[in-house]
């Protein structure tokens, strides 16, 4: 049976609930390299490598991923803990969007996290963002073997949480993910860095942002 007809809000993670600064993470990794190492770090090679995508799909354990990262980047002396810290040094809290999620939950809506992520990033953020621990449910790529923008990602999340696509709204920073969500009937919007646009989209789509007022009891 589907959940209440009140709209459910589906949140992506990076650049939606938390800001991303991948270049900072790359700089952290660069500082680990010996001065004479042939290190050439760029976004595509590091954050979207085959090993990273395999970790995001749950096909490669975090420890094996970090070992692969150390080998590929010629960082043989870096400990796994040091590499993990550098790998996770890409996030900055976005208080306004955390507040949006908190307001959605306080208003009585179900809110779900739908993210392409790996165990390292998810654990790091879960320990630091209280709102993630308040979510009605989480659907993570590494736990389910599915990556956005595959429509199967959204279809499986809807099935898992017994949600009606037409009664869901989705926020993501990547246009291809938004288009995929729309293809299965979810109302979706690209987040471009302005939380006020998100508030406007939610209000336009029947998402309350204030707790319901208590009903006054009739006087006797």
Secondary structure, 3 states (H helix, E strand, C coil): CCCCCCCEEEECCECCCEEECHHHHHHHHHHHCCCCCCCCCCHHHHHCCHHHHHHHCCCCCHHHHHHHHHHHCCCCCCCHHHHHHHHCCCEEECHHHHHHHHHHHHCCCCEEEEECCCHHHHHHHHCCCHHHHHCCEEEEHHHHCCCCCCHHHHHHHHHHHCCCHHHEEEEECCHHHHHHHHHCCCEEEECCCCHHHHHHHHHHCCCCCCCCCCCCCCCC
